[in-house]
């Protein structure tokens, strides 16, 4: 059975790694380059599948020293949670 859990986190730019965060978001969530940079610049809250979040963290950690996971304010959401945020769970990545 496929998990219907979701992860909600804020794509904060506290660490000032705009490009690294945007590149990781672009690859992990199937965003265009401009969508990814906009999400970082505006500190979007993103909802994604746990597998997408894991890929984002892996790609982000390859480019950012001191990954600072805590700054993402990540939380696991139950399947029935609905939000009007940047929901990237339907993108192919």
N, CA, C and O atoms as a printed pandas DataFrame, in Angstrom:
     atom_number atom_name residue_name chain_id  residue_number  x_coord  y_coord  z_coord
0              1         N          UNK        A               1    0.839   -1.190    0.000
1              2        CA          UNK        A               1    0.000    0.000    0.000
2              3         C          UNK        A               1    0.881    1.250    0.000
3              4         O          UNK        A               1    1.846    1.329    0.760
4              5         N          UNK        A               2    0.561    2.197   -0.827
5              6        CA          UNK        A               2    1.315    3.436   -0.932
6              7         C          UNK        A               2    0.918    4.367    0.209
7              8         O          UNK        A               2   -0.263    4.539    0.513
8              9         N          UNK        A               3    1.915    4.952    0.821
9             10        CA          UNK        A               3    1.675    5.893    1.912
10            11         C          UNK        A               3    0.959    7.134    1.390
11            12         O          UNK        A               3    1.282    7.653    0.322
12            13         N          UNK        A               4   -0.004    7.591    2.154
13            14        CA          UNK        A               4   -0.679    8.845    1.828
14            15         C          UNK        A               4   -0.231    9.955    2.762
15            16         O          UNK        A               4   -0.805   11.045    2.753
16            17         N          UNK        A               5    0.797    9.685    3.574
17            18        CA          UNK        A               5    1.353   10.714    4.444
18            19         C          UNK        A               5    1.961   11.824    3.594
19            20         O          UNK        A               5    2.352   11.602    2.448
20            21         N          UNK        A               6    2.032   12.995    4.159
21            22        CA          UNK        A               6    2.652   14.140    3.506
22            23         C          UNK        A               6    3.575   14.835    4.499
23            24         O          UNK        A               6    3.398   14.733    5.713
24            25         N          UNK        A               7    4.552   15.536    3.962
25            26        CA          UNK        A               7    5.463   16.347    4.769
26            27         C          UNK        A               7    5.193   17.802    4.419
27            28         O          UNK        A               7    5.100   18.161    3.245
28            29         N          UNK        A               8    5.067   18.633    5.442
29            30        CA          UNK        A               8    4.922   20.073    5.235
30            31         C          UNK        A               8    6.155   20.738    5.811
31            32         O          UNK        A               8    6.544   20.461    6.946
32            33         N          UNK        A               9    6.776   21.619    5.029
33            34        CA          UNK        A               9    7.943   22.340    5.527
34            35         C          UNK        A               9    8.039   23.688    4.840
35            36         O          UNK        A               9    7.444   23.924    3.789
36            37         N          UNK        A              10    8.804   24.558    5.465
37            38        CA          UNK        A              10    8.995   25.895    4.917
38            39         C          UNK        A              10   10.351   25.957    4.249
39            40         O          UNK        A              10   11.374   25.673    4.872
40            41         N          UNK        A              11   10.356   26.324    2.999
41            42        CA          UNK        A              11   11.589   26.435    2.243
42            43         C          UNK        A              11   12.232   27.770    2.594
43            44         O          UNK        A              11   12.279   28.698    1.786
44            45         N          UNK        A              12   12.724   27.833    3.821
45            46        CA          UNK        A              12   13.313   29.043    4.367
46            47         C          UNK        A              12   14.677   29.293    3.749
47            48         O          UNK        A              12   15.360   28.359    3.330
48            49         N          UNK        A              13   15.059   30.530    3.695
49            50        CA          UNK        A              13   16.356   30.879    3.130
50            51         C          UNK        A              13   17.271   31.495    4.190
51            52         O          UNK        A              13   18.082   32.370    3.888
52            53         N          UNK        A              14   17.134   31.036    5.414
53            54        CA          UNK        A              14   17.940   31.547    6.510
54            55         C          UNK        A              14   19.426   31.348    6.256
55            56         O          UNK        A              14   20.236   32.214    6.584
56            57         N          UNK        A              15   19.786   30.206    5.671
57            58        CA          UNK        A              15   21.200   29.899    5.475
58            59         C          UNK        A              15   21.795   30.588    4.249
59            60         O          UNK        A              15   22.981   30.421    3.964
60            61         N          UNK        A              16   20.992   31.355    3.525
61            62        CA          UNK        A              16   21.435   32.141    2.368
62            63         C          UNK        A              16   22.020   31.293    1.247
63            64         O          UNK        A              16   22.859   31.768    0.482
64            65         N          UNK        A              17   21.587   30.055    1.146
65            66        CA          UNK        A              17   22.008   29.177    0.060
66            67         C          UNK        A              17   20.899   29.108   -0.986
67            68         O          UNK        A              17   20.376   28.035   -1.287
68            69         N          UNK        A              18   20.552   30.271   -1.533
69            70        CA          UNK        A              18   19.442   30.367   -2.484
70            71         C          UNK        A              18   19.575   29.344   -3.608
71            72         O          UNK        A              18   18.652   28.572   -3.865
72            73         N          UNK        A              19   20.707   29.343   -4.262
73            74        CA          UNK        A              19   20.891   28.493   -5.441
74            75         C          UNK        A              19   20.828   27.010   -5.089
75            76         O          UNK        A              19   20.182   26.234   -5.793
76            77         N          UNK        A              20   21.493   26.611   -4.006
77            78        CA          UNK        A              20   21.500   25.197   -3.609
78            79         C          UNK        A              20   20.096   24.727   -3.236
79            80         O          UNK        A              20   19.678   23.641   -3.639
80            81         N          UNK        A              21   19.373   25.533   -2.475
81            82        CA          UNK        A              21   18.005   25.177   -2.096
82            83         C          UNK        A              21   17.109   25.093   -3.329
83            84         O          UNK        A              21   16.293   24.179   -3.444
84            85         N          UNK        A              22   17.260   26.041   -4.245
85            86        CA          UNK        A              22   16.431   26.048   -5.450
86            87         C          UNK        A              22   16.747   24.858   -6.352
87            88         O          UNK        A              22   15.832   24.232   -6.887
88            89         N          UNK        A              23   18.031   24.538   -6.527
89            90        CA          UNK        A              23   18.395   23.385   -7.369
90            91         C          UNK        A              23   17.850   22.089   -6.781
91            92         O          UNK        A              23   17.330   21.246   -7.513
92            93         N          UNK        A              24   17.964   21.924   -5.466
93            94        CA          UNK        A              24   17.448   20.712   -4.819
94            95         C          UNK        A              24   15.927   20.645   -4.944
95            96         O          UNK        A              24   15.375   19.578   -5.214
96            97         N          UNK        A              25   15.248   21.773   -4.750
97            98        CA          UNK        A              25   13.785   21.811   -4.876
98            99         C          UNK        A              25   13.358   21.513   -6.312
99           100         O          UNK        A              25   12.374   20.809   -6.537
100          101         N          UNK        A              26   14.089   22.043   -7.265
101          102        CA          UNK        A              26   13.768   21.811   -8.670
102          103         C          UNK        A              26   13.840   20.326   -9.000
103          104         O          UNK        A              26   12.928   19.785   -9.625
104          105         N          UNK        A              27   14.910   19.668   -8.588
105          106        CA          UNK        A              27   15.080   18.244   -8.892
106          107         C          UNK        A              27   14.107   17.372   -8.109
107          108         O          UNK        A              27   13.532   16.436   -8.665
108          109         N          UNK        A              28   13.918   17.666   -6.832
109          110        CA          UNK        A              28   13.097   16.797   -5.978
110          111         C          UNK        A              28   11.603   16.931   -6.250
111          112         O          UNK        A              28   10.860   15.957   -6.125
112          113         N          UNK        A              29   11.159   18.128   -6.621
113          114        CA          UNK        A              29    9.726   18.375   -6.725
114          115         C          UNK        A              29    9.229   18.586   -8.149
115          116         O          UNK        A              29    8.042   18.839   -8.354
116          117         N          UNK        A              30   10.112   18.488   -9.133
117          118        CA          UNK        A              30    9.689   18.646  -10.522
118          119         C          UNK        A              30    9.270   20.065  -10.855
119          120         O          UNK        A              30    8.403   20.273  -11.703
120          121         N          UNK        A              31    9.873   21.036  -10.202
121          122        CA          UNK        A              31    9.569   22.440  -10.460
122          123         C          UNK        A              31   10.441   22.964  -11.589
123          124         O          UNK        A              31   11.521   22.434  -11.846
124          125         N          UNK        A              32    9.973   23.998  -12.258
125          126        CA          UNK        A              32   10.833   24.680  -13.216
126          127         C          UNK        A              32   11.862   25.474  -12.430
127          128         O          UNK        A              32   11.731   25.654  -11.219
128          129         N          UNK        A              33   12.880   25.945  -13.123
129          130        CA          UNK        A              33   13.909   26.746  -12.466
130          131         C          UNK        A              33   13.297   27.993  -11.823
131          132         O          UNK        A              33   13.611   28.316  -10.677
132          133         N          UNK        A              34   12.433   28.687  -12.548
133          134        CA          UNK        A              34   11.843   29.917  -12.003
134          135         C          UNK        A              34   10.900   29.621  -10.836
135          136         O          UNK        A              34   10.850   30.394   -9.879
136          137         N          UNK        A              35   10.149   28.513  -10.899
137          138        CA          UNK        A              35    9.283   28.139   -9.773
138          139         C          UNK        A              35   10.113   27.849   -8.525
139          140         O          UNK        A              35    9.754   28.273   -7.427
140          141         N          UNK        A              36   11.211   27.136   -8.691
141          142        CA          UNK        A              36   12.058   26.775   -7.554
142          143         C          UNK        A              36   12.682   28.015   -6.923
143          144         O          UNK        A              36   12.674   28.154   -5.700
144          145         N          UNK        A              37   13.227   28.926   -7.749
145          146        CA          UNK        A              37   13.827   30.144   -7.196
146          147         C          UNK        A              37   12.775   31.023   -6.529
147          148         O          UNK        A              37   13.048   31.635   -5.496
148          149         N          UNK        A              38   11.583   31.094   -7.104
149          150        CA          UNK        A              38   10.507   31.869   -6.488
150          151         C          UNK        A              38   10.124   31.268   -5.129
151          152         O          UNK        A              38    9.917   31.999   -4.160
152          153         N          UNK        A              39   10.032   29.943   -5.064
153          154        CA          UNK        A              39    9.684   29.278   -3.805
154          155         C          UNK        A              39   10.705   29.583   -2.714
155          156         O          UNK        A              39   10.339   29.787   -1.557
156          157         N          UNK        A              40   11.982   29.614   -3.080
157          158        CA          UNK        A              40   13.040   29.923   -2.102
158          159         C          UNK        A              40   12.980   31.392   -1.704
159          160         O          UNK        A              40   13.019   31.717   -0.517
160          161         N          UNK        A              41   12.887   32.278   -2.686
161          162        CA          UNK        A              41   12.878   33.726   -2.398
162          163         C          UNK        A              41   11.701   34.139   -1.528
163          164         O          UNK        A              41   11.837   35.018   -0.678
164          165         N          UNK        A              42   10.536   33.507   -1.735
165          166        CA          UNK        A              42    9.338   33.886   -0.990
166          167         C          UNK        A              42    9.101   32.993    0.223
167          168         O          UNK        A              42    8.083   33.116    0.904
168          169         N          UNK        A              43   10.056   32.086    0.491
169          170        CA          UNK        A              43    9.991   31.179    1.637
170          171         C          UNK        A              43    8.659   30.441    1.686
171          172         O          UNK        A              43    7.963   30.450    2.701
172          173         N          UNK        A              44    8.322   29.806    0.576
173          174        CA          UNK        A              44    7.084   29.052    0.439
174          175         C          UNK        A              44    7.006   27.899    1.432
175          176         O          UNK        A              44    8.022   27.305    1.796
176          177         N          UNK        A              45    5.807   27.597    1.856
177          178        CA          UNK        A              45    5.544   26.359    2.583
178          179         C          UNK        A              45    5.179   25.320    1.532
179          180         O          UNK        A              45    4.321   25.556    0.681
180          181         N          UNK        A              46    5.836   24.175    1.601
181          182        CA          UNK        A              46    5.669   23.128    0.600
182          183         C          UNK        A              46    5.081   21.888    1.254
183          184         O          UNK        A              46    5.432   21.541    2.381
184          185         N          UNK        A              47    4.189   21.231    0.540
185          186        CA          UNK        A              47    3.672   19.923    0.946
186          187         C          UNK        A              47    4.137   18.927   -0.101
187          188         O          UNK        A              47    3.947   19.136   -1.299
188          189         N          UNK        A              48    4.747   17.842    0.360
189          190        CA          UNK        A              48    5.269   16.839   -0.565
190          191         C          UNK        A              48    5.149   15.448    0.044
191          192         O          UNK        A              48    4.827   15.292    1.222
192          193         N          UNK        A              49    5.411   14.450   -0.777
193          194        CA          UNK        A              49    5.451   13.084   -0.281
194          195         C          UNK        A              49    6.749   12.895    0.508
195          196         O          UNK        A              49    7.736   13.579    0.236
196          197         N          UNK        A              50    6.764   11.979    1.479
197          198        CA          UNK        A              50    7.998   11.725    2.235
198          199         C          UNK        A              50    9.177   11.357    1.325
199          200         O          UNK        A              50   10.311   11.748    1.603
200          201         N          UNK        A              51    8.928   10.621    0.259
201          202        CA          UNK        A              51   10.019   10.254   -0.648
202          203         C          UNK        A              51   10.581   11.475   -1.373
203          204         O          UNK        A              51   11.788   11.552   -1.601
204          205         N          UNK        A              52    9.724   12.431   -1.738
205          206        CA          UNK        A              52   10.196   13.668   -2.363
206          207         C          UNK        A              52   11.039   14.469   -1.372
207          208         O          UNK        A              52   12.067   15.037   -1.739
208          209         N          UNK        A              53   10.598   14.508   -0.118
209          210        CA          UNK        A              53   11.331   15.247    0.909
210          211         C          UNK        A              53   12.701   14.627    1.137
211          212         O          UNK        A              53   13.690   15.342    1.302
212          213         N          UNK        A              54   12.762   13.307    1.148
213          214        CA          UNK        A              54   14.052   12.632    1.326
214          215         C          UNK        A              54   14.994   12.977    0.179
215          216         O          UNK        A              54   16.170   13.258    0.410
216          217         N          UNK        A              55   14.493   12.960   -1.055
217          218        CA          UNK        A              55   15.342   13.331   -2.196
218          219         C          UNK        A              55   15.809   14.774   -2.078
219          220         O          UNK        A              55   16.973   15.072   -2.347
220          221         N          UNK        A              56   14.906   15.680   -1.675
221          222        CA          UNK        A              56   15.278   17.078   -1.485
222          223         C          UNK        A              56   16.421   17.196   -0.473
223          224         O          UNK        A              56   17.400   17.903   -0.715
224          225         N          UNK        A              57   16.293   16.503    0.658
225          226        CA          UNK        A              57   17.338   16.574    1.693
226          227         C          UNK        A              57   18.668   16.028    1.195
227          228         O          UNK        A              57   19.724   16.587    1.492
228          229         N          UNK        A              58   18.619   14.947    0.443
229          230        CA          UNK        A              58   19.858   14.353   -0.080
230          231         C          UNK        A              58   20.542   15.313   -1.045
231          232         O          UNK        A              58   21.740   15.570   -0.918
232          233         N          UNK        A              59   19.798   15.843   -2.004
233          234        CA          UNK        A              59   20.403   16.774   -2.968
234          235         C          UNK        A              59   20.837   18.071   -2.301
235          236         O          UNK        A              59   21.860   18.643   -2.677
236          237         N          UNK        A              60   20.090   18.538   -1.337
237          238        CA          UNK        A              60   20.453   19.765   -0.618
238          239         C          UNK        A              60   21.729   19.553    0.183
239          240         O          UNK        A              60   22.590   20.432    0.231
240          241         N          UNK        A              61   21.853   18.390    0.810
241          242        CA          UNK        A              61   23.031   18.127    1.643
242          243         C          UNK        A              61   24.301   18.024    0.823
243          244         O          UNK        A              61   25.391   18.248    1.349
244          245         N          UNK        A              62   24.187   17.690   -0.453
245          246        CA          UNK        A              62   25.361   17.618   -1.311
246          247         C          UNK        A              62   25.927   18.992   -1.626
247          248         O          UNK        A              62   27.090   19.116   -2.009
248          249         N          UNK        A              63   25.104   20.029   -1.466
249          250        CA          UNK        A              63   25.546   21.374   -1.830
250          251         C          UNK        A              63   25.680   22.334   -0.653
251          252         O          UNK        A              63   26.322   23.376   -0.790
252          253         N          UNK        A              64   25.102   22.020    0.481
253          254        CA          UNK        A              64   25.065   22.949    1.607
254          255         C          UNK        A              64   25.852   22.384    2.784
255          256         O          UNK        A              64   25.556   21.292    3.268
256          257         N          UNK        A              65   26.850   23.127    3.241
257          258        CA          UNK        A              65   27.577   22.719    4.445
258          259         C          UNK        A              65   26.694   22.968    5.655
259          260         O          UNK        A              65   25.995   23.980    5.721
260          261         N          UNK        A              66   26.724   22.052    6.609
261          262        CA          UNK        A              66   25.917   22.226    7.819
262          263         C          UNK        A              66   24.434   22.269    7.490
263          264         O          UNK        A              66   23.761   23.242    7.828
264          265         N          UNK        A              67   23.923   21.264    6.856
265          266        CA          UNK        A              67   22.598   21.140    6.282
266          267         C          UNK        A              67   21.471   21.891    7.005
267          268         O          UNK        A              67   20.525   22.328    6.349
268          269         N          UNK        A              68   21.540   22.049    8.301
269          270        CA          UNK        A              68   20.540   22.810    9.068
270          271         C          UNK        A              68   19.116   22.326    8.828
271          272         O          UNK        A              68   18.241   23.098    8.435
272          273         N          UNK        A              69   18.900   21.056    9.067
273          274        CA          UNK        A              69   17.585   20.453    8.864
274          275         C          UNK        A              69   16.507   21.157    9.677
275          276         O          UNK        A              69   15.390   21.350    9.198
276          277         N          UNK        A              70   16.837   21.536   10.897
277          278        CA          UNK        A              70   15.836   22.109   11.801
278          279         C          UNK        A              70   15.184   23.370   11.231
279          280         O          UNK        A              70   14.015   23.628   11.518
280          281         N          UNK        A              71   15.891   24.145   10.449
281          282        CA          UNK        A              71   15.346   25.398    9.907
282          283         C          UNK        A              71   14.184   25.162    8.952
283          284         O          UNK        A              71   13.430   26.091    8.663
284          285         N          UNK        A              72   14.025   23.944    8.459
285          286        CA          UNK        A              72   12.929   23.649    7.533
286          287         C          UNK        A              72   11.579   23.548    8.233
287          288         O          UNK        A              72   10.540   23.582    7.573
288          289         N          UNK        A              73   11.579   23.423    9.563
289          290        CA          UNK        A              73   10.333   23.299   10.330
290          291         C          UNK        A              73    9.432   22.207    9.750
291          292         O          UNK        A              73    8.235   22.417    9.555
292          293         N          UNK        A              74   10.012   21.058    9.482
293          294        CA          UNK        A              74    9.279   19.966    8.832
294          295         C          UNK        A              74    8.371   19.245    9.820
295          296         O          UNK        A              74    8.702   19.089   10.995
296          297         N          UNK        A              75    7.222   18.812    9.319
297          298        CA          UNK        A              75    6.318   17.989   10.119
298          299         C          UNK        A              75    5.617   17.000    9.207
299          300         O          UNK        A              75    5.321   17.307    8.052
300          301         N          UNK        A              76    5.353   15.812    9.730
301          302        CA          UNK        A              76    4.645   14.780    8.984
302          303         C          UNK        A              76    3.154   14.987    9.167
303          304         O          UNK        A              76    2.668   15.082   10.294
304          305         N          UNK        A              77    2.428   15.056    8.064
305          306        CA          UNK        A              77    0.993   15.302    8.104
306          307         C          UNK        A              77    0.234   14.003    7.881
307          308         O          UNK        A              77    0.663   13.175    7.078
308          309         N          UNK        A              78   -0.878   13.805    8.568
309          310        CA          UNK        A              78   -1.711   12.629    8.310
310          311         C          UNK        A              78   -2.347   12.759    6.926
311          312         O          UNK        A              78   -2.492   13.871    6.418
312          313         N          UNK        A              79   -2.726   11.645    6.314
313          314        CA          UNK        A              79   -3.255   11.676    4.945
314          315         C          UNK        A              79   -4.457   12.600    4.745
315          316         O          UNK        A              79   -4.612   13.166    3.663
316          317         N          UNK        A              80   -5.281   12.761    5.724
317          318        CA          UNK        A              80   -6.502   13.555    5.524
318          319         C          UNK        A              80   -6.272   15.063    5.612
319          320         O          UNK        A              80   -7.213   15.835    5.431
320          321         N          UNK        A              81   -5.048   15.496    5.884
321          322        CA          UNK        A              81   -4.751   16.923    6.023
322          323         C          UNK        A              81   -4.769   17.604    4.653
323          324         O          UNK        A              81   -4.092   17.165    3.724
324          325         N          UNK        A              82   -5.533   18.655    4.542
325          326        CA          UNK        A              82   -5.580   19.413    3.296
326          327         C          UNK        A              82   -5.166   20.846    3.576
327          328         O          UNK        A              82   -5.609   21.453    4.550
328          329         N          UNK        A              83   -4.332   21.369    2.733
329          330        CA          UNK        A              83   -3.848   22.736    2.863
330          331         C          UNK        A              83   -3.800   23.385    1.490
331          332         O          UNK        A              83   -3.658   22.693    0.482
332          333         N          UNK        A              84   -3.914   24.670    1.442
333          334        CA          UNK        A              84   -3.767   25.408    0.181
334          335         C          UNK        A              84   -2.371   26.010    0.128
335          336         O          UNK        A              84   -2.199   27.226    0.210
336          337         N          UNK        A              85   -1.402   25.161   -0.007
337          338        CA          UNK        A              85   -0.007   25.578   -0.088
338          339         C          UNK        A              85    0.586   24.999   -1.362
339          340         O          UNK        A              85   -0.141   24.433   -2.178
340          341         N          UNK        A              86    1.866   25.127   -1.543
341          342        CA          UNK        A              86    2.520   24.598   -2.732
342          343         C          UNK        A              86    2.594   23.086   -2.617
343          344         O          UNK        A              86    3.545   22.546   -2.051
344          345         N          UNK        A              87    1.591   22.403   -3.153
345          346        CA          UNK        A              87    1.491   20.953   -3.065
346          347         C          UNK        A              87    2.141   20.350   -4.302
347          348         O          UNK        A              87    1.577   20.436   -5.392
348          349         N          UNK        A              88    3.316   19.743   -4.157
349          350        CA          UNK        A              88    4.061   19.209   -5.288
350          351         C          UNK        A              88    3.940   17.689   -5.395
351          352         O          UNK        A              88    4.697   17.070   -6.143
352          353         N          UNK        A              89    3.016   17.080   -4.670
353          354        CA          UNK        A              89    2.896   15.631   -4.649
354          355         C          UNK        A              89    2.454   15.042   -5.982
355          356         O          UNK        A              89    2.650   13.849   -6.214
356          357         N          UNK        A              90    1.870   15.836   -6.852
357          358        CA          UNK        A              90    1.415   15.308   -8.149
358          359         C          UNK        A              90    2.447   15.492   -9.251
359          360         O          UNK        A              90    2.241   15.014  -10.367
360          361         N          UNK        A              91    3.556   16.176   -8.963
361          362        CA          UNK        A              91    4.617   16.331   -9.955
362          363         C          UNK        A              91    5.379   15.023  -10.073
363          364         O          UNK        A              91    5.484   14.273   -9.102
364          365         N          UNK        A              92    5.896   14.754  -11.221
365          366        CA          UNK        A              92    6.510   13.458  -11.535
366          367         C          UNK        A              92    7.795   13.156  -10.760
367          368         O          UNK        A              92    8.146   11.986  -10.612
368          369         N          UNK        A              93    8.486   14.139  -10.275
369          370        CA          UNK        A              93    9.803   13.923   -9.640
370          371         C          UNK        A              93    9.705   13.031   -8.428
371          372         O          UNK        A              93   10.715   12.752   -7.784
